[in-house]
Amino acid sequence: MNAWVPLFESVVWVGLILYLIYRFTPQLQALFDAIQERVAAGSSFKAGPVELGSVAFESLEKVAPTDPVEAVQEDDWTKERNGVYRHNYGLFLAHIVESPATPGHDYDIFIYLVRHKSEAFDDVEYAEFFLGSHWGNKVYREEPNNVLMGITTSAAGPFLCICRIMMKDGTEVRMNRYIDFEMVRTLESNGH
């Protein structure tokens, strides 16, 4: 009879576990759904030694601006950086992505030009924005509008925007920007 006790204990434990799973299936499913939603939103989930969905931004090297050093020797990096400012006439593409007001809809996206340390576009004739096949391969031409120059659209996922800027002196400036949702994912995972 003593030989049957360990077998009986094992059967009782398995039976208890199966009963608890059966009894709490809706709660367990809700827990798994919540974990899945949290990881999909870019947040992490940690249970013991297991961590899911973490983006290890903490592992990136933190660099801080420093005071300008006198008589800095211009190296290749500085020349290239200054060349980008000159080539672009100080213009750059920026974007903002907002969560949709109604869950399940596409994100609202604002793509626009910014100028380094200025809001003037008086030397810009027009800018053309190209978003690709999901927008019918259409080119959207925009002219300066007070202090804002760009377009707005909606999308469910990231895409590439190509922009051609025609300057009043006849120069064409080309630039592009990958329209991603990383900041939205970060904000949503932090409850914003």
C-alpha positions in Angstrom: 0.0 0.0 0.0 2.8 2.4 0.8 4.0 2.0 -2.8 0.8 3.5 -4.1 1.0 6.7 -2.0 3.5 8.6 -4.3 1.4 7.7 -7.3 -1.8 8.9 -5.5 -0.1 12.2 -4.5 1.0 12.8 -8.1 -2.5 12.1 -9.4 -4.0 14.5 -6.8 -1.6 17.3 -7.8 -2.2 16.9 -11.5 -6.0 16.8 -10.9 -5.7 20.0 -8.7 -3.7 21.8 -11.4 -6.2 20.8 -14.1 -9.1 21.9 -12.0 -7.5 25.3 -11.3 -6.8 25.8 -15.0 -10.4 24.9 -15.8 -11.8 27.0 -13.1 -9.8 30.1 -13.8 -9.6 29.9 -17.7 -11.3 33.3 -18.3 -9.0 35.0 -15.8 -5.9 33.3 -17.2 -6.9 34.3 -20.7 -7.4 37.9 -19.6 -4.0 37.9 -18.0 -2.3 36.5 -21.2 -4.2 39.0 -23.3 -3.0 41.9 -21.1 0.6 40.7 -21.3 0.3 40.3 -25.1 -1.1 43.9 -25.5 1.6 45.3 -23.2 4.4 43.7 -25.2 2.8 44.7 -28.5 2.6 48.3 -27.3 6.4 48.2 -26.7 6.3 47.8 -23.0 8.1 45.0 -21.2 6.8 42.3 -19.0 8.9 40.6 -16.4 8.1 37.6 -14.3 11.1 36.1 -12.4 14.0 35.7 -14.7 11.8 36.0 -17.9 11.4 39.4 -19.5 9.4 39.9 -22.7 9.3 42.8 -25.1 11.9 45.0 -23.5 13.6 47.6 -25.6 16.9 48.1 -23.8 17.3 51.8 -24.3 19.2 51.9 -21.0 22.0 50.0 -22.7 22.7 52.9 -25.2 25.6 55.2 -24.3 24.4 58.5 -22.9 26.1 61.4 -24.5 25.8 65.0 -23.1 26.5 68.3 -24.9 29.6 70.0 -23.7 30.8 73.6 -23.7 32.4 74.6 -27.0 36.1 74.2 -27.0 38.2 77.0 -28.4 40.1 76.4 -31.6 38.4 73.1 -32.5 40.1 71.5 -35.4 37.7 70.8 -38.2 37.7 67.0 -38.9 35.9 64.9 -41.4 32.8 64.6 -39.1 32.5 68.3 -38.6 33.0 69.0 -42.3 30.3 66.5 -43.2 27.9 67.8 -40.7 28.4 71.4 -41.8 28.1 70.3 -45.4 24.7 68.7 -44.7 23.5 72.1 -43.2 24.8 73.9 -46.3 23.5 71.4 -48.9 20.0 71.4 -47.3 19.9 75.1 -46.9 19.3 74.4 -43.2 16.0 72.5 -44.1 15.1 69.2 -42.6 12.0 66.9 -42.7 10.3 66.3 -39.4 7.2 64.3 -38.5 4.8 63.9 -35.7 2.6 60.8 -35.2 -0.5 60.9 -33.0 -2.6 58.0 -31.8 -5.9 57.7 -33.4 -8.9 59.2 -31.6 -10.8 56.0 -32.2 -9.1 52.8 -31.4 -8.5 50.6 -34.4 -8.1 53.5 -36.8 -4.9 54.6 -38.6 -2.5 57.0 -36.9 -2.6 60.7 -37.8 0.8 61.8 -39.3 2.1 65.3 -39.9 5.2 65.6 -42.2 6.7 69.0 -42.5 9.8 71.0 -43.1 11.8 72.6 -40.3 14.7 75.0 -40.7 17.6 75.0 -38.3 17.3 77.9 -36.0 14.8 79.7 -38.2 11.1 79.6 -39.2 11.5 81.4 -42.5 10.8 79.8 -45.8 11.1 82.9 -47.9 13.8 81.3 -50.1 11.6 78.2 -50.9 9.6 78.1 -54.1 7.8 74.9 -53.2 8.3 71.4 -51.8 7.0 68.1 -53.2 6.3 65.1 -51.0 6.1 61.5 -52.3 4.8 58.7 -50.0 4.6 55.7 -52.4 2.1 53.3 -53.8 -0.3 53.3 -50.8 -1.0 57.0 -51.7 -1.4 56.2 -55.5 2.2 57.2 -56.2 1.0 60.8 -56.2 3.3 63.7 -55.7 1.9 66.4 -53.3 3.2 69.9 -54.1 3.1 72.4 -51.3 4.0 76.1 -51.2 5.2 78.0 -48.2 2.3 78.7 -45.8 3.2 81.3 -43.2 5.6 79.3 -40.9 4.5 75.7 -41.7 5.1 73.8 -44.9 4.1 70.1 -45.2 1.3 67.6 -45.4 -0.9 65.5 -43.2 -2.0 61.9 -43.7 -3.0 58.7 -41.9 -1.3 55.3 -41.9 -1.4 52.0 -40.0 2.4 51.4 -40.3 5.7 53.0 -41.1 6.7 54.2 -44.5 9.3 56.3 -46.4 8.7 59.9 -47.4 10.8 61.5 -50.1 10.8 65.3 -50.5 12.1 67.5 -53.2 12.5 71.2 -52.3 12.8 73.8 -55.1 14.7 76.8 -53.9 14.0 80.3 -55.4 17.6 80.3 -56.7 16.8 77.2 -58.9 18.6 74.7 -56.6 16.7 71.4 -55.9 17.3 69.9 -52.5 16.3 66.3 -52.0 15.8 64.6 -48.6 13.9 61.7 -47.2 12.6 60.6 -43.8 11.5 57.2 -42.5 8.1 57.9 -40.9 8.1 55.5 -38.0 5.9 55.1 -34.9 8.6 54.6 -32.3 7.7 57.7 -30.2 4.0 56.7 -30.2 5.0 53.2 -29.0 7.1 54.6 -26.3 4.5 57.1 -25.1 1.7 54.4 -25.2 3.8 52.0 -23.2 4.3 54.7 -20.5 0.5 55.3 -20.3 0.3 58.6 -22.3 
